[in-house]
Amino acid sequence: MDRDRLLDLIDHPAPDPDTPRNPVLTHQVMERVRHAHAQAQVTTQAPSSDVRPWLMGALLIALIALVTPITGLVSDGGLGEAASLFDGDLIVELVIGSLIAVTALALSWRRLA
Amino acid sequence: MMPSSGRLAALGSVPRPGTLAPHGPTPAADGARVMSGGTADADRVDVARVLAGEVEAFAILVDRHQGRITSHLTRLVGRNDAEDLTQDTFVRAYQAIERFDPTYPFRGWLLVIASRLAANHVAKRRERLLGAHDDHAVAKDDPARQVAEADAVDDLQRRLDRALDQLSPDSRVLYELRFRQNLSPAELANHFDISENALKVRVHRLRLQLAARLGLTLDGDAGEAVKG
């Protein structure tokens, strides 16, 4: 008899009555929920949606700044003569182009921040 | 909102014809424990409102389900910690509400979240108090056990409660979800992200383990209980 009852108890444990509703608990939960909601709103309002035009523009400027000296070099002398034309003027152009690229990226990064 | 994840070790029951009674009360036998279609529908409506941005609608869900969550947690962690964990449960649920699958009852989802918190809480408490290996000593001082002892109406119930206390936190939680809260195997398998068969196998093992602790032996093939 005890064995059968135990087995029945295993499969059908006595249910616990629900705890009476506590409005204080609800209030405390909602305080935390509202805070979480506000935090989520701040995160979603970060300027992520308007970053892309700036970033794309900065990347384009960087690419042009880097490619222009090389393109001019190639169109003037051809690829075969590129190495021989790699002189001081070209280096200066490349440095200036790199500085423009870095500046453009830095400005866009500040915009992101 | 931050998604939350959690997978408890899943246990499953394997009902076989001519064996023990079906696991958990049938809806007809214990309708009070079964959520009405109206409640489930109301939950879906309120969840949809929360997802649409009506934060205050979440308070309705809290009011509707806090009683069950708190009583479930009381059994797992004791009265002192149950309300704190109930709060944590609802906050976690809010943060993960976009991942709620409306195919399944909202209450079941809440109970799983609560259970995971309870299992972690109990594990940490045991480690903190007496170390991981002294489960018997911990069980004696376990507030949840004291609650169960106080509420037990007879010796058999107390024996069962003691056996339950000796289960690992994950096993205990799964027993409560499956047998006392009556979450279906399909529902539990979904929440724990395992197959329903895997869940059923583990619940079967859990029943065997529990029966063994009570001095009973279940014959796995026949599914009948014989005295060990």
Interface residues (C-beta under 8 A of the other chain):
Chain A: D2 R3 D4 R5 L6 L7 D8 L9 I10 D11 H12 P13 A14 P15 D16 P17 D18 T19 P20 R21 N22 P23 L25 T26 Q28 V29 M30 R32 V33 R34 A36 H37 A40
Chain B: M1 L20 A21 P22 H23 G24 P25 D30 A32 R33 V55 E56 F58 A59 V62 D63 Q66 G67 R68 T70 S71 H72 T74 R75 A82 E83 T86 Q87 F90 V91 Y94 Q95 V153 L156 Q157 R159 L160 F179 R180 R207 L210 A211 L214 L216 A225 K227
